[in-house]
């Protein structure tokens, strides 16, 4: 198995594994928080769905400009 190292001596495979593990922990933690009924009720009062709907046209416009 051939490992490429960067200036610190850490392999890029190890760094990628740490990054993907961190992303997985973030997604898992977000799921745990959002599964709590109190948090869901609080987010419903704030109107997070309305904010997301209002931002969709801007996101679509950004993605179109980025693809050019």
C-alpha positions in Angstrom: 0.0 0.0 0.0 1.5 3.3 -1.1 0.9 6.3 1.2 1.6 9.9 0.2 2.6 12.2 3.0 2.3 15.9 3.3 4.8 18.3 5.0 3.6 17.3 8.5 4.2 13.6 7.9 0.4 12.7 8.1 -1.0 10.6 5.3 -3.7 12.2 3.1 -5.8 9.0 3.7 -5.8 9.6 7.4 -6.8 13.3 7.0 -9.6 12.3 4.7 -10.8 9.7 7.1 -10.8 12.3 9.9 -12.7 14.8 7.8 -15.4 12.2 6.8 -15.7 11.1 10.4 -16.2 14.6 11.5 -18.9 15.2 8.9 -20.6 12.0 9.9 -20.6 13.1 13.6 -22.1 16.5 12.6 -24.9 14.9 10.6 -25.6 12.4 13.4 -25.6 15.1 16.1 -27.9 17.3 14.0 -30.3 14.4 13.6 -30.3 13.8 17.4 -31.0 17.4 18.1 -33.8 17.7 15.5 -35.5 14.5 16.7 -36.2 16.2 20.0 -39.8 17.3 20.1 -39.1 20.5 22.1 -36.5 21.6 19.5 -38.9 20.8 16.7 -41.6 22.8 18.3 -39.2 25.8 18.9 -38.1 25.7 15.3 -41.7 25.6 14.2 -42.4 28.8 16.1 -39.5 30.6 14.6 -40.7 29.8 11.1 -37.5 28.1 9.8 -39.5 26.6 6.9 -40.5 30.1 5.7 -36.9 31.2 5.8 -35.8 28.2 3.8 -38.5 28.8 1.2 -37.5 32.4 0.9 -33.8 31.5 0.4 -34.4 28.9 -2.4 -34.6 31.4 -5.3 -31.3 32.9 -4.2 -29.6 29.5 -3.9 -30.9 28.5 -7.3 -29.6 31.8 -8.8 -26.2 31.2 -7.1 -25.9 27.7 -8.5 -26.8 28.9 -12.0 -24.1 31.6 -11.8 -21.6 29.1 -10.5 -22.2 26.6 -13.3 -21.4 29.3 -16.0 
